[in-house]
Amino acid sequence: MSLYYDKILELLKKISDTQAGEITRAGATVGKTIKDGGLVHTFGSGHSAAIAYEAHGRAGGLAAVSAIIDPLRGLAEKVEGYGRALLTPVRLRPTDSMIIISNSGRNALPIEVAMVAKEHGLPLIVITSLAHSKSVSSRHSSGKRLFEIADIVLDNLGDPGDAAVALPQIDVPMGPTSTITGAFIMNEIMISAAQWLSENGIQPPIFKSANLDGSKDHNLRLRNLYDAPLRLW
């Protein structure tokens, strides 16, 4: 039982030690987006969607976050052109920013979403495994991997293939780490953004738990202010 626990603790400590500067930069980018009246769009394909959704409409999270949901749940992530189609109904403005999560950073879908975001002038933050991404080729015709498009890269420090626990007499490793480390990084970014806003004289728009008495009016005011509905097309 301690194998996975020990690995996760080790990774979280390393991320805290090595990624603090980039997390601060990402937090300032998100903070400036909110200060300027923009939205922070988040996107992940496959299991990375869980990290994108982690920041959306969450108790203790920032209200100005809108997760872009892939209805195919990653089944078309290798299909070039799907990313542009997915973003067709999404209004992207230069005052917005984008956070994309992809452990490998090689598939066409997240790369294409990143390219569209850059075409619209959005600052691009990426959460990825550099060890994995640098060990593989791109599956997009541009030849680029996600980290090569980003303005800010946050490394989750995961092993190539994501799984981190090797068991005796079992050929395939287990224990993927990217969901836990990705959620950790995402929340660090949002907390850093709130600190940036506070330091610049702005009260951060933070949701309260809907299961706390008295939270309804507070949360409704924030939802009306940012108009960031859950997108389920």
N, C-alpha and C positions, 0 to 999 in steps of 0.2 A: 504493500500500500504506500509506503514512504517514497518509492521510486519517483512516481509522478509528482507528488507533493514537493519533494526536494528539488526536482527539475523546475517546477513552476516558481518556487521561491527564488531559486538561483537566477532565473530569467528576469523576474520582476526587479531584483536587486541590480542586475546588469543594465536593464533598461533605465532605471532611476539614475544610475551612475553615468551612463554614456549618452542618453538621449535628452537630458534635461535642457540643454541649450536649444535644441530644435523644438522641443515641446513648448518652451517659452516663446519662440518665434511663431509657432503655430497658434498659440493662445493669443498673441498680439494680432495676428491676421484675423482670427475669428472675432476678437474684440472690436477691431476696426470695422469689420463687416457689420456688426450689430450697431455700432456707433453711427454708421452712415445709413442705417435703415435697410440694410440688405438681409438676405437669408443665407444661412449656411446649409448647403445641400450635401447630403451624405449618400454614398453609394457603395455597395459591395455585391458581388455575384456569388452564388452558391452559399456556403456557410459564412462567407464574409458579410452577407446581408445582415446577419445577426448583430454585427458590430455597427453597421450603418444605422440600424434600428435602435440600438442601445442609446443613441443620442437624441432620439426623436420622441417628444411628448412625455419625457420621463420625469418622475418625481425627483427633484434635486438637479434637474437638467435645464438647459437654456431653452427658452421658448422659440427662439428664432432659428430653429433647426428643422429642416424638411428632408426626410428620408425618401429617396427615389427607389421605388419597389419594382423589382423585376418579376412579373407575373409567371415567367417560365422557370423561376428558381434556379437559374444557371444552366438550364438544358441547352441554351443557345449561346453560351459564352464564347464558343470558338467560331461563331458565325459572324463574319465581317458584314457590317451594315446594320446589324440588329441594334447596336448601341445608338446610332443616329435615329433610328425609328423609335426607340424607347424614349428618347429625349424630346421627340416632336411636341408633345403637349406641355412640356416643362418650360416655364418662362425663366430664362437665365438673364440676369442683368449684371453689368460691370461692377455694381456695388455688392454683389453676392460673392461667395466663395464656395469651393468644393473640396470635400474630403472623400477620397476613394480608398477603399481597403481591398487589397488583393495579396494573398500570401506569396504566390509565384510571380505576379505581375507580368505574366506572359500572354494571357488570353485576349482575344480581340475585343470582347465586350468592355472590360474596364479601361483598356487602352483607348478605345473609341470614345467612351464617355469622357475620358480625360482630354482628348483632342477637341471635342466639342466645347468643353468648358473653357479651354484655352482660347479657342476661336472667339468666344464671347467675352474674353477679357477677364475671366475669373482667376484669382489666385488659386493654385492647386496644391493641396496637401495630400500626401500619400502615406499610408501605413502598409508596410510590406516586409517580407523577409529578404534582405539583400543577399544573404548566402544562397537562398533558393534561386532568386531571380537572376543573379549573376552566373549561375551554373547552367542556365537553360537559354534557349533561343526564343525570340518573340514568335507568337502565332498570328501576328498582324502584318499585313503587307508592307508597312512602313519599316519593319525591322526593329522597331523600338519596343523596349520594355517600359513598364509603368514608371519606374523610378527615373528613367531618362527624360520624362516629360514634366515631372513635378517641379514646383518651386521649393517645396519643403518635403524632405523625405524622413519619415520616422521608421526606424528599423526595429521590428519586433524580435530580432535576434534568433529567430527560429531556425531549426535545422532544415536542410532541403528535404522536402516530403512532409514536413510539419510534425510527423510523429516522433516522439523523443525517448520512448522507453523500449529498450530491447530486452526481450525475455528469453531465457534459456530454452533451446530446442524449438523456438518459434521463429519462422523465417522473416516475418513481416513485423516491423516495429509498431507500437501502439502509442496512445496518449498524445493526440495533437495539442499543440500549445497555442496556436494563433488566435483562438477565440478568447481565451483568458487574457493573453497579453494585449490583444487588440482592444478589448473592452477597457483594460487598464489605461492604455495610451489615450484612447478616446476620452475617457473621463478626466485624465490629467490635462488634456487640451482644453476641455470645457471649464475646468476649475481655473486654469491659467488665464483663460479669456475673461472669466468673471473678475479675477484679480486685476487684470488690465483695465477693465471697464471701471471698477471701483477706484483705482488709482487715477483715472481720468475724469472722476467726478460723476460717473453714470451708475445708477443702480442697476445691477444685472437683472435681466428678466428671467427669473428662476421659477419653474413650476413647483407647487407644493403637491404632496400626495393627495390624490382624490379621495383617499380613505381617511383623511384627517378632517375633523369637523371644522367648518369655516373656510375650507379651501376653495369651494366652488366659485365664488365671486372673484377671488384672486386669479384663478386659472382661466376663467372665462374672459376676464379683461385682457390677459396676455394672448389668448387665442384670437380674440378679435383684433388686437393690435398687430399681430404678425401674420395673420391669415395664412398659416402654414398647414393646410389640411393633409391628412394621411393620404398618399396617392396609391391607389390600388388598381390602376388600369392594367 
